[in-house]
């Protein structure tokens, strides 16, 4: 009777599973989302990239779901998509407030209070 080998694998190491790469647009979505949301507090211009972060994150997540043997479902895509949604909501609220202020200014300049002004 042969003695069992002390290690179940040759050379004492188990084979490591292959780690699939994240989708290329996953990191792009995350970076755009961070720039958009963090840039809102510094300058209003970077928030314009938030819809792109939402789009790139959704595309990367969808393609990773459809091709599980090619890409792993990266958290970067989901985080970029969520940051893009938050930034787009902030952008929408800012545009709505800008529209309301503009409408009130137009109404205020054309309103006659009737006091002879």
C-alpha positions, 0 to 999 in steps of 0.5 A: 500500500502506497503512502498518500502524498502529503499535498493533494496538489502537485508541488503543494499549490492549488491552481488559482482561478482565473480572475476575469478583467473588469469591463473597460468602461467600468473604470471610466464610469466610476471616474466620470461619476466621481468627477461629476458629483465631486465637481458639483461642489467646486464648479457646476461644469463637471456635473455635465459628465454625470449622464455619461457616467450613468450611460457607461456604467449601464453599458458595462454592467449589461455587457458583463452580465451578457458575457460572464466568461469575458468580463467580471461583474465589477463594482466599478460599473455599478458605482459609476452608474449610481454616481451618474444617477445621483449627479444627473438628478442634481443636474436636473434639480439645478436646471429646474431651479434655474428655469423657475428663477428665470420664469419668476424674473420674467414675470416680475419685470412684466408685472405692474403692481398698479401703484403708478410705477 
